[in-house]
Amino acid sequence: MRTSPPFRADHVGSLLRPPALLRARETLTGDALREAEDEAIREVVRRQEEIGLQSATDGEFRRASWHMDFIYRLGGIGQATDEHITVRFHNEQGDIEFTPAALRVHERIRLNEPIFADDFTFLRDTATKVVPKLTIPSPSMVHYRGGPAAIDPGVYPDVEEFWRDLSAAYAEQVRRIGALGCTYLQFDDTSLAYLNDPAQRAELSSRGDDAEHMHLRYIRQINAALAAKPAGMTITTHMCRGNFRSSWAASGGYDFVAEALFSELKVDGFFLEFDDERSGGFEPLRFVPPGKMVVLGLVTTKRGELESKDTLKRRIDEAAKFIDLDQICLSPQCGFSSTVEGNQLTADEQFAKLRLIVETAQEVWG
């Protein structure tokens, strides 16, 4: 088994909010809500340790969504009070919509203070038996969600200045969260997976973006954010095609972005969604260079039925035709609760899936 992240058995980050915490979010504020969150996080960290995971997150229990809670706290970015972003998600029954407030870049982007600092220090002090893992949205999500229309041209007449400020703010976030003792940081990024979908690229083109080359821009900006990462910090990225109430937003294998993504993005590992045919085959993994880890998201978080170990082992063997087995780890394909609503499965089913991942990893890698 690996002794540094990503681990053979790992998970993406978010976990189903307990009913008591959901009730607390509706009725409590301030210190009282914080105490309820603390209690829920202590318990979910204990469950992760008990299952045998080598890292633990706080389940993102203090957030309403995996990304917007972070993005709105960047200096210079605010919510548009009279406008919402509409993201259409799909499932077997039809379509649903996620409609967060639109964002506006109204001042120069900056980091006023390390975001989620208190959240991380509580997790760090609670997860004493495992490695505490912090998840934050990738810098590309700021642009992908808002696009050119979200950037005030009076603030950034030259878009290159926007990109420089954005990456600099993220670089400072990485540095300051590292100073708090974070050794396992994950950049969550749906954009790099969405760009594999021709329909998503058409949508970007319609708003004025260079969709055929946007992934190259995103890779450069993420690399700039990571250029001075602290020694001893592992940074991974997670890419999926949307996760909201057991629904998805995009389809398509990793082929469109694979060569540049895997060979140029300067992360230590890739969490990749591979739970069904929407994610394509394992062939793009041939571009992953030696030394980089791939965490195969073979276990779905979108439904409660438990996968079989034999199926998981067979798919790991299939992936190992394109990348060395020693570079592979196992995880769910996404979080269980990317937003506070959560996916359509029970807490028992969630933890059964995490336990399955641990047991399967132990049998494959020892």
C-alpha positions in Angstrom: 0.0 0.0 0.0 1.1 3.5 -0.7 2.3 5.7 2.2 1.8 9.0 0.5 -1.3 10.4 -1.4 -3.1 9.7 -3.5 -3.7 6.4 -1.7 -4.6 3.0 -3.3 -8.1 3.5 -1.7 -9.2 7.1 -1.8 -12.2 9.2 -2.3 -13.0 12.5 -4.0 -14.1 14.6 -1.1 -17.8 15.3 -0.5 -20.0 13.1 1.6 -23.7 12.9 2.3 -24.8 15.4 4.9 -26.3 13.7 8.0 -30.0 14.6 8.6 -29.2 16.3 11.8 -26.8 18.6 10.0 -29.3 19.4 7.3 -31.8 20.4 10.0 -29.2 22.5 11.7 -28.5 24.4 8.5 -32.2 25.3 8.3 -32.5 26.5 11.9 -29.1 27.6 13.3 -26.6 30.3 12.5 -23.2 31.5 13.8 -21.5 29.6 16.6 -24.5 27.2 17.1 -24.3 26.1 13.4 -20.5 25.8 13.6 -20.8 23.5 16.7 -23.3 21.3 14.8 -20.9 21.1 11.8 -18.0 20.3 14.2 -19.9 17.4 15.7 -20.9 16.0 12.3 -17.3 16.3 11.0 -15.8 14.5 14.0 -18.2 11.6 13.3 -17.6 11.4 9.6 -13.8 11.5 10.1 -14.1 8.7 12.6 -16.1 6.7 10.0 -13.5 7.2 7.3 -10.7 6.1 9.7 -12.8 3.1 10.8 -13.3 2.0 7.2 -9.6 1.9 6.6 -9.1 5.0 4.4 -5.6 6.6 4.7 -7.0 10.1 4.2 -10.1 12.0 5.4 -12.0 15.0 4.3 -14.6 17.0 6.3 -17.1 15.8 3.7 -17.4 19.5 2.6 -20.1 19.7 5.4 -19.7 23.4 5.8 -20.4 24.2 2.1 -23.5 24.5 0.1 -21.7 23.6 -3.1 -18.2 22.2 -3.9 -17.1 25.3 -5.8 -19.2 28.4 -5.4 -18.5 28.7 -1.6 -14.8 29.1 -2.5 -15.1 31.2 -5.6 -17.3 33.9 -4.0 -14.7 34.4 -1.3 -12.0 35.4 -3.7 -11.3 39.1 -3.6 -12.8 40.9 -6.6 -15.5 38.3 -7.3 -19.0 38.8 -6.2 -22.5 37.4 -6.8 -24.8 39.0 -9.4 -27.9 39.7 -7.4 -30.2 39.8 -10.4 -28.8 36.9 -12.5 -28.2 33.2 -12.1 -26.1 30.6 -13.9 -28.2 27.8 -15.4 -26.4 24.4 -15.6 -28.6 21.6 -17.1 -28.1 18.1 -15.7 -29.3 14.8 -17.1 -30.5 11.6 -15.6 -32.5 8.5 -16.7 -35.8 10.3 -15.8 -35.0 13.6 -17.6 -33.3 16.9 -17.0 -32.9 19.1 -13.9 -31.2 22.5 -13.4 -28.7 23.8 -11.0 -29.0 27.6 -10.8 -26.4 29.3 -8.5 -26.1 33.1 -8.5 -24.0 34.3 -11.4 -20.6 35.7 -10.6 -19.1 39.0 -11.5 -15.4 40.0 -11.6 -15.8 43.6 -10.4 -12.4 44.3 -9.0 -8.9 43.0 -9.4 -8.8 39.4 -8.2 -6.8 38.8 -5.0 -6.7 36.6 -2.0 -7.8 38.6 1.0 -7.2 35.7 3.4 -6.7 31.9 3.0 -10.0 30.4 2.1 -11.3 27.5 4.2 -8.4 28.1 6.7 -10.5 27.5 9.8 -12.2 24.5 8.1 -8.8 22.9 7.3 -7.3 23.5 10.8 -10.3 21.9 12.4 -10.0 18.9 10.0 -6.2 18.8 10.7 -6.7 18.6 14.4 -9.5 16.1 14.1 -8.0 13.6 11.6 -5.1 12.6 13.7 -4.9 9.0 12.5 -5.0 9.7 8.7 -3.9 12.4 6.3 -6.3 15.4 6.2 -7.3 16.3 2.6 -8.6 19.7 1.5 -10.6 20.1 -1.7 -11.0 23.4 -3.6 -12.3 24.2 -7.1 -9.7 24.6 -9.8 -8.9 28.2 -11.0 -10.4 27.3 -14.4 -13.8 27.0 -12.8 -13.9 30.8 -12.2 -13.7 31.3 -15.9 -15.8 28.3 -17.1 -18.7 29.3 -14.9 -18.7 33.0 -15.8 -17.0 33.3 -19.2 -15.9 36.6 -20.8 -19.2 38.3 -19.9 -18.5 37.9 -16.2 -15.3 39.9 -16.4 -15.7 43.7 -16.2 -13.7 45.1 -19.1 -13.1 48.3 -17.0 -11.2 46.2 -14.5 -9.5 43.9 -17.0 -9.2 45.5 -20.4 -6.5 43.0 -21.1 -7.7 39.4 -20.3 -4.1 38.3 -19.7 -4.1 40.4 -16.6 -7.2 38.6 -15.4 -5.4 35.2 -15.8 -2.3 36.5 -14.1 -4.2 37.7 -11.1 -6.3 34.6 -10.9 -3.3 32.3 -10.9 -1.5 34.5 -8.4 -4.4 34.4 -6.0 -4.5 30.6 -6.2 -0.7 30.4 -5.8 -1.0 32.4 -2.6 -3.9 30.1 -1.4 -1.7 27.1 -2.0 1.2 28.7 -0.1 -0.9 29.8 2.9 -2.9 26.6 3.2 0.4 24.7 3.1 1.7 26.9 5.9 -1.2 25.5 8.0 0.0 22.0 7.5 -1.9 20.9 4.5 0.0 18.1 2.7 -2.8 16.8 0.5 -4.7 19.3 -1.7 -7.1 18.6 -4.5 -8.2 20.9 -7.3 -11.7 19.9 -8.4 -12.2 20.7 -12.1 -15.3 19.7 -14.2 -14.2 22.1 -17.0 -11.4 19.9 -18.3 -13.8 16.9 -18.5 -16.7 19.0 -19.9 -14.4 20.1 -22.8 -14.4 16.5 -24.1 -18.1 17.0 -25.0 -18.7 18.6 -28.4 -22.0 20.1 -27.1 -20.1 21.9 -24.3 -17.4 23.2 -26.7 -20.2 24.6 -28.9 -21.7 26.4 -25.9 -18.3 28.0 -25.1 -17.8 29.0 -28.7 -21.2 30.7 -28.7 -20.2 32.9 -25.8 -17.0 34.0 -27.5 -14.4 31.5 -26.2 -11.8 29.6 -28.2 -13.3 26.2 -27.2 -10.9 24.2 -29.3 -7.9 25.4 -27.3 -9.5 26.4 -23.9 -8.0 23.3 -22.2 -4.5 24.5 -23.1 -5.2 27.9 -21.4 -6.6 26.1 -18.3 -3.6 23.8 -18.1 -1.2 26.8 -18.2 -3.1 28.7 -15.6 -3.3 25.8 -13.2 0.4 25.2 -13.7 1.0 28.8 -12.8 -1.0 28.4 -9.6 1.1 25.3 -8.7 4.5 26.7 -9.7 5.6 27.4 -6.1 3.7 24.7 -4.2 5.2 23.9 -0.8 7.7 21.0 -0.5 6.0 17.9 0.8 2.5 18.9 -0.6 0.8 16.5 -2.9 -1.7 18.1 -5.3 -4.2 16.2 -7.3 -7.0 17.1 -9.6 -10.4 15.5 -9.9 -12.3 15.7 -13.2 -15.9 14.6 -13.8 -18.8 15.5 -16.1 -21.1 17.0 -13.5 -22.6 15.7 -10.3 -25.8 17.1 -8.9 -28.6 15.0 -7.3 -27.3 11.9 -9.1 -27.3 13.6 -12.5 -24.6 14.7 -15.0 -24.0 17.6 -17.4 -21.6 16.2 -20.0 -20.5 13.1 -21.8 -17.4 12.0 -23.7 -14.1 10.2 -23.2 -10.9 12.0 -22.2 -9.5 11.8 -25.8 -9.9 15.5 -26.7 -7.8 16.8 -23.8 -5.8 13.7 -22.9 -2.4 14.3 -24.5 -2.0 17.9 -23.2 -3.7 17.2 -19.9 -1.8 14.2 -18.8 1.6 15.2 -20.2 1.6 18.9 -19.3 -0.6 19.4 -16.1 1.9 19.6 -13.2 -0.2 17.7 -10.6 0.8 14.6 -8.8 -2.3 12.6 -9.6 -5.5 12.5 -11.6 -8.9 11.4 -10.1 -10.8 10.3 -13.2 -14.4 9.4 -13.7 -14.8 6.0 -15.2 -18.1 4.6 -13.8 -20.0 4.1 -17.1 -19.8 4.5 -20.8 -20.1 8.3 -20.7 -16.5 8.4 -19.7 -15.1 6.5 -22.6 -12.4 3.9 -22.5 -9.0 3.7 -20.8 -6.9 4.3 -24.0 -6.2 8.0 -23.1 -4.2 6.8 -20.1 -1.4 6.0 -22.4 -0.4 9.6 -22.2 0.1 9.6 -18.5 3.9 9.9 -17.8 5.8 7.7 -15.4 5.6 8.9 -11.8 2.1 10.4 -12.1 -0.8 8.5 -10.4 -4.2 7.8 -11.8 -7.1 7.2 -9.4 -9.7 5.3 -11.3 -13.3 6.4 -10.3 -14.9 3.0 -11.0 -17.4 3.1 -8.2 -20.4 5.3 -8.9 -21.8 7.7 -6.4 -25.0 8.3 -8.4 -26.9 5.2 -7.1 -26.7 2.9 -4.1 -26.3 -0.5 -5.8 -22.9 -2.0 -4.8 -20.4 -2.9 -7.5 -18.8 -6.3 -7.4 -15.1 -6.8 -6.6 -14.6 -9.0 -9.6 -15.9 -6.3 -11.9 -13.7 -3.7 -10.3 -10.6 -5.9 -10.6 -11.4 -6.7 -14.2 -11.6 -3.0 -15.1 -8.4 -2.3 -13.2 -6.7 -5.0 -15.3 -8.2 -3.3 -18.5 -6.7 0.1 -17.4 -3.3 -1.6 -16.7 -3.0 -2.3 -20.4 -2.4 1.4 -20.9 -0.7 2.5 -17.6 1.4 0.6 -15.2 -0.6 -1.1 -12.4 1.7 0.6 -9.8 0.4 4.0 -11.0 -3.2 3.1 -10.4 -5.4 3.7 -7.4 -9.2 3.3 -6.8 -11.9 5.7 -5.7 -15.6 6.6 -6.4 -16.1 8.5 -9.6 -17.1 11.7 -7.8 -18.2 13.0 -4.5 -21.4 11.7 -2.9 -22.8 15.2 -2.2 -21.2 17.9 -4.5 -24.0 20.1 -3.3 -25.8 20.1 0.0 -28.7 18.1 -1.5 -26.6 15.0 -2.1 -27.0 12.1 -4.4 -29.8 9.6 -4.3 -28.4 6.9 -2.1 -28.3 6.3 1.7 -25.4 6.9 4.1 -25.1 3.1 4.6 -24.8 2.6 0.9 -22.2 5.4 0.7 -20.0 3.9 3.4 -20.5 0.4 1.9 -19.0 1.7 -1.3 -16.0 3.3 0.5 -15.5 0.0 2.4 -15.6 -1.9 -0.9 -12.9 0.4 -2.4 -10.7 -0.3 0.6 -11.1 -4.0 0.5 -10.7 -4.2 -3.3 -7.5 -2.1 -3.1 -6.1 -4.3 -0.4 -6.7 -7.4 -2.6 -5.2 -5.9 -5.7 -2.2 -4.2 -4.3 -1.7 -5.9 -0.9 
